[in-house]
């Protein structure tokens, strides 16, 4: 099936593309909504402008729509605009998205797909957090923590690449503080810097950390693609 992918640059949307391709679907275009506020209820915010480098590395064209408003209705209107463009220009038959547990997201995405006569593919739906996070490492997904907003996650996690030791530490903190290990509840957000879909990994050249004592984000200021040796 010819698919468009809802793409934020984080682990979930990227891994959903990876699984869709393993299921022999063709992912022909990335759909990225670029919110200018962290208050969006629907959309991924940190570092989303650098998704263009990820798209380049995956050799998948990308349609981007910027959003000023935080109104959910405006966000869905913009998404429908992207879907219409994807249907016209890439003849897509469905949408793949990386939702895991959010009924709000899935219901709304399903409604948009139904309205546009498209299938919805959700390969991560209801995956178990522990097995999913381990699978990401087994499949050689490298990603950083780009924001945190939960008890138990301090500024030391910002910009950190999650490896086996990092995941073990997250599991200990999750048991103590009770947050979602896969960050589905918005406890943290991520940004993929390398994976099997990429021809070249991302090199972060300059960044800064914002931290208010409880929540914070790792902002990429400069990045480029580097040759994978």
C-alpha positions in Angstrom: 0.0 0.0 0.0 1.2 3.5 -0.8 1.4 5.4 2.4 2.0 8.9 3.8 3.6 9.0 7.3 2.7 11.5 10.0 6.3 12.4 11.0 7.6 14.4 13.9 11.2 13.1 14.0 10.8 11.2 17.2 11.2 7.6 17.9 7.6 6.6 17.5 6.8 8.1 14.1 10.2 7.0 12.8 9.8 3.4 14.0 6.3 3.3 12.7 7.7 4.0 9.2 10.3 1.3 9.7 7.7 -1.3 10.6 5.4 -0.2 7.8 8.2 -0.8 5.3 9.0 -4.2 6.9 5.3 -5.0 6.2 6.0 -4.3 2.5 4.2 -1.0 2.5 5.6 1.9 0.5 6.1 5.1 2.5 6.1 7.8 -0.3 5.9 11.0 1.6 6.3 12.4 5.1 3.6 14.8 6.5 5.0 17.2 9.2 3.0 19.8 11.0 5.3 22.4 12.5 3.8 24.0 15.6 5.3 27.2 16.9 4.2 26.5 20.5 4.9 23.7 23.0 1.3 23.9 24.1 0.0 21.8 21.2 -2.2 18.9 22.4 -1.6 16.9 19.2 1.8 17.7 17.8 5.5 17.1 18.6 7.3 20.3 19.2 11.1 20.3 20.0 13.5 20.4 17.0 10.9 19.6 14.4 12.5 21.9 11.9 15.4 19.5 11.7 13.1 16.7 10.4 14.1 17.9 7.0 17.5 16.4 7.5 16.0 13.1 8.6 13.8 13.1 5.5 16.8 13.8 3.3 18.6 10.9 5.0 15.7 8.6 4.4 15.3 9.8 0.8 11.6 10.4 1.4 10.0 13.7 0.2 8.4 15.8 3.0 5.4 18.1 3.1 5.5 20.6 5.9 2.8 22.9 7.2 3.6 25.6 9.8 1.0 26.3 12.5 0.8 29.4 14.6 -2.4 28.6 16.5 -2.7 26.0 19.3 -6.3 25.4 18.5 -6.8 21.7 17.8 -9.3 22.4 15.0 -6.7 24.5 13.2 -4.2 21.7 13.6 -6.5 19.2 12.0 -7.4 21.6 9.2 -3.7 21.9 8.4 -3.3 18.2 8.6 -6.2 17.7 6.1 -4.5 20.2 3.8 -1.3 18.1 3.9 -3.3 14.9 3.3 -5.0 16.4 0.3 -1.7 17.4 -1.2 -0.3 13.9 -0.5 -3.3 12.3 -2.3 -2.9 14.6 -5.3 0.8 14.4 -5.7 1.7 10.9 -4.4 -1.5 8.9 -4.9 -1.4 7.6 -1.3 -3.8 5.0 -0.1 -3.3 5.2 3.6 -1.6 6.9 6.5 0.9 5.4 9.0 1.2 7.0 12.4 3.2 6.1 15.5 0.5 6.3 18.2 0.7 3.8 21.0 -2.1 4.5 23.5 -3.6 7.9 22.8 -7.2 7.3 21.9 -7.6 11.1 21.3 -4.9 11.0 18.5 -6.0 7.7 17.0 -9.7 8.6 16.9 -9.0 12.0 15.3 -6.6 10.6 12.8 -9.0 7.7 12.0 -11.7 10.3 11.4 -9.6 12.2 9.0 -8.6 9.0 7.1 -12.2 7.9 6.8 -13.2 11.3 5.5 -10.5 11.1 2.9 -11.1 7.4 2.0 -7.7 6.3 3.4 -6.6 3.4 5.5 -4.9 4.1 8.8 -1.9 1.9 9.8 -0.9 2.0 13.5 1.9 -0.6 13.9 2.8 0.5 17.4 -0.7 0.4 18.8 -0.9 -1.2 22.3 2.7 -2.3 22.2 4.1 -3.1 25.7 6.5 -0.3 26.8 9.3 -2.5 28.1 9.5 -4.7 25.0 9.1 -1.7 22.6 11.9 0.3 24.2 14.2 -2.7 24.1 13.2 -3.4 20.5 14.3 0.1 19.5 17.8 -0.7 20.7 17.9 -4.1 19.1 16.9 -2.6 15.8 19.7 0.0 16.1 17.6 3.1 16.6 19.6 6.0 18.1 17.7 8.8 19.6 18.1 11.6 22.1 15.8 12.9 24.8 14.6 16.3 23.4 12.3 17.3 26.3 11.3 16.2 29.7 8.3 17.1 31.8 7.8 14.5 34.5 8.8 13.8 38.1 11.9 11.6 38.0 13.3 13.1 34.8 15.7 16.0 35.4 17.9 18.1 33.1 20.6 15.5 33.0 18.5 13.5 30.5 18.3 16.4 28.0 20.3 15.5 24.9 21.2 12.1 26.2 21.3 9.2 23.7 19.3 6.3 25.2 21.4 3.2 25.2 21.1 -0.1 27.2 22.3 1.6 30.4 20.1 4.6 29.9 17.1 2.3 29.4 17.9 0.4 32.6 18.1 3.7 34.5 14.8 4.8 32.9 13.1 1.5 34.0 14.3 2.1 37.6 12.9 5.7 37.6 9.7 4.6 36.0 9.1 2.1 38.8 9.8 4.8 41.4 7.9 7.7 39.8 5.2 5.9 37.7 5.6 7.7 34.4 5.1 5.9 31.1 8.4 4.2 30.0 7.7 4.9 26.4 6.8 8.6 27.1 3.3 8.1 25.6 1.9 10.5 28.2 4.1 13.3 27.1 6.7 12.8 29.9 9.5 13.2 27.4 10.0 13.7 23.7 12.7 12.3 21.5 14.6 12.9 18.3 16.1 10.2 16.1 19.7 10.8 15.0 20.3 7.4 13.3 18.5 4.2 12.4 18.4 1.6 9.6 16.2 3.9 7.5 18.9 6.6 7.4 21.6 6.7 4.7 23.5 9.2 6.9 23.3 9.9 10.6 22.7 13.3 12.1 25.5 15.2 13.7 24.4 17.9 16.2 26.8 20.7 16.0 25.4 23.3 18.4 22.6 23.1 20.9 21.3 24.6 24.1 19.3 23.4 27.2 16.4 25.2 28.7 15.4 24.1 32.2 12.9 25.6 34.7 13.5 23.2 37.6 10.8 20.8 36.5 10.6 20.7 32.8 13.1 21.5 30.0 14.1 20.9 26.5 17.2 20.3 24.4 17.1 22.6 21.5 19.2 21.8 18.4 20.7 25.0 17.0 22.8 23.5 14.2 23.0 20.0 12.7 24.1 18.3 9.5 24.2 14.9 8.0 27.4 13.0 8.3 28.7 10.0 6.3 28.3 6.8 8.2 31.6 4.9 8.4 
